[in-house]
Amino acid sequence: MKQVPSLENLQTFLALAQDLNFRRAAERLHLDQSALSRRIQKLEQTLGFRLLDRTTREVSLTQAGQQFYQTAADLLRTYEERVETARRVAEGKTGLLRLAYMAFAATELMPAAVVRFRQAHPHVDLRLSYIRTQGQKMALANQEIDLGYMIGPFDHPDYQSVSLSSEPLYVVTPRNHPLLLLPSVTPQDLIGQDMILGDMREWDEYRWRLNDLFSAEGISLKVTLEASNTLGLIGLVAAGLGVTIYPESLIGFLGRTVEVRQIMHPAFRSRTILAWKRSNRSSQVRSYVEIAKNVGVR
């Protein structure tokens, strides 16, 4: 195997080729001229050709030296870039982080954490995807995402999760609805109410959680209409076709056409968690989880 030039000798040659003056190059490299000369001689011996023409009056590059100068400059630049890239990887400051979120995290939890994460790790390629909770579980299993904001809890031995929020549930009504006249709204007050909920294709996890909460109180929801998105639900409620139930995180985005009242029951809350595979130990995931925990948890 042929001997390759050392980085130290390449750096010495580049400095000399730029100055074409042994004294100035030696001063810049904090060397004496004899040490600089030995490095250049060693480099020429390793390469097998002369790089410099030197007389008592001047130093110049040979034709081969001119060609090698550009090659060495490109080589060292690439080397320095690769070292910096590796350093950023080690510090969690480069790479790819794929983050999924559902509607309840989109208003506050996810944006606040993303802002802080990008400030701390500007060189990480952060990719966001809106995916419902059940879809996120599948995406995590298939390694299509690294982290997911989803409705909790999520208990599975292959995954870790951290609870970020537990927020009260509100009934959303048309203006001047009879429920607004009550001093407080309890789950029993919703018996027989025409309910407008998200459809099972997009809102399945949330629907299951609501059914569990009301079933525990002996109440069966009267679902009369379904819609696939928030705007559709609010439009139907505002039109007087029924009421719906939202977590607190969405209340500030409902507009002026509807009214809200908190459902007064300690169990009627919605949990948002951040989940990831236990086997995913990347520094980006660890860093994002710590930031998300500090932003959330309420």
Residue pairs with C-beta under 8 A, 6 or more apart in sequence:
3 46
4 46
5 43
5 46
5 47
5 72
7 76
7 79
8 39
9 39
9 40
9 42
9 43
9 46
10 43
10 72
10 75
10 76
11 29
11 76
12 25
12 29
12 31
12 36
12 39
12 40
12 43
13 39
13 40
13 43
13 51
13 68
13 69
13 72
14 69
14 72
14 73
14 76
15 25
15 28
15 29
16 22
16 25
16 36
16 40
16 52
16 59
17 51
17 61
17 65
17 69
18 25
19 25
19 28
20 58
20 59
20 60
20 61
21 59
22 33
22 36
22 37
22 59
23 33
25 36
26 32
26 33
26 35
26 36
29 36
31 39
40 51
40 52
43 51
44 50
44 51
44 52
47 68
49 62
49 64
50 62
50 64
50 65
51 61
51 62
51 64
51 65
51 68
52 59
52 60
52 61
52 62
52 65
53 59
53 60
53 61
53 62
54 60
61 69
85 94
88 94
88 123
89 95
89 283
90 283
91 283
92 121
92 124
92 282
92 283
92 284
92 286
92 287
93 121
93 122
93 123
93 124
94 121
94 123
94 124
95 124
95 125
95 282
95 284
96 124
96 125
96 127
96 284
97 117
97 124
97 125
97 126
97 127
97 146
97 147
97 282
97 284
97 285
97 288
98 127
98 129
98 144
98 145
98 146
98 147
99 110
99 114
99 126
99 127
99 128
99 129
99 145
99 146
99 147
99 148
99 149
99 288
100 128
100 129
100 130
100 131
100 135
100 136
100 139
100 145
100 147
100 148
100 149
100 150
101 110
101 128
101 129
101 130
101 131
101 148
101 149
102 130
102 131
102 132
102 133
102 136
102 149
102 150
102 151
103 130
103 230
103 250
104 149
104 151
104 167
104 247
104 249
104 250
104 270
104 272
105 149
105 164
105 249
105 272
106 130
107 249
107 250
107 252
107 253
108 249
109 149
109 164
109 165
109 249
109 272
109 292
109 295
109 296
110 128
110 149
112 295
113 288
113 291
113 292
113 295
113 296
114 126
114 128
116 291
116 294
116 295
117 124
117 126
117 287
117 288
117 291
118 124
118 126
120 287
120 291
121 284
121 287
124 284
129 139
129 145
131 139
131 145
131 148
132 202
132 203
132 204
132 205
133 148
133 150
133 151
133 204
133 205
133 206
134 204
134 205
136 145
136 148
136 149
136 150
136 275
137 148
137 150
137 154
137 275
139 145
139 148
140 148
140 159
140 275
140 276
140 277
141 158
141 277
143 277
146 276
146 280
146 282
146 284
146 285
147 274
147 275
147 276
147 285
147 288
147 289
148 274
148 275
148 276
149 164
149 272
149 273
149 274
150 205
150 272
150 273
150 274
150 275
151 205
151 206
151 209
151 270
151 271
151 272
151 273
152 161
152 163
152 271
152 272
152 273
152 275
153 161
153 163
153 271
153 273
154 161
154 273
154 275
157 278
158 277
158 278
158 279
159 275
159 276
159 277
159 278
160 275
160 276
160 277
160 278
161 273
161 274
161 275
161 276
162 273
162 274
162 289
162 292
162 293
163 271
163 272
163 273
163 297
164 272
164 273
164 274
164 292
164 293
164 295
164 296
164 297
164 298
165 249
165 271
165 272
165 296
165 297
165 298
166 269
166 270
166 271
166 298
167 247
167 248
167 249
167 269
167 270
167 272
167 298
168 247
168 248
168 262
168 263
168 268
168 269
169 213
169 245
169 246
169 247
169 248
169 262
169 263
169 268
169 269
169 270
170 245
170 246
170 247
170 248
170 251
170 260
170 261
170 262
170 263
171 179
171 185
171 190
171 243
171 244
171 245
171 260
171 261
171 263
172 234
172 237
172 243
172 244
172 245
172 246
172 254
172 258
172 259
172 260
173 179
173 180
173 237
173 243
173 258
173 259
173 260
173 261
174 237
174 238
174 239
174 240
174 243
174 257
174 258
174 259
175 238
175 257
175 258
175 259
177 243
177 259
179 185
179 189
179 190
179 193
179 243
179 261
180 259
180 261
182 189
182 261
184 261
184 262
184 264
185 261
185 262
185 263
185 264
186 263
186 264
186 265
187 213
187 214
187 217
187 219
187 263
187 265
187 268
188 217
188 219
190 214
190 219
190 221
190 243
190 263
191 219
192 222
193 222
193 242
193 243
194 222
194 224
194 225
194 241
194 242
194 243
195 221
195 222
195 223
195 224
195 242
195 243
195 244
195 245
196 223
196 224
196 225
196 226
196 227
196 233
196 236
196 237
196 241
196 242
196 243
196 244
197 203
197 207
197 210
197 221
197 223
197 225
197 226
197 233
197 244
197 245
198 206
198 207
198 226
198 227
198 228
198 229
198 233
199 226
199 227
199 228
200 207
200 226
201 228
202 228
202 229
203 228
206 270
209 270
210 221
210 245
211 221
213 267
213 268
214 220
214 221
216 267
217 265
224 241
224 242
225 236
225 241
225 242
227 233
227 235
227 236
230 250
230 253
233 244
234 244
234 254
234 255
234 257
234 258
236 242
236 244
237 243
237 244
237 258
238 257
238 258
245 263
246 254
246 260
247 269
247 270
248 262
249 272
251 260
254 260
272 296
274 289
274 292
274 293
274 296
276 285
276 289
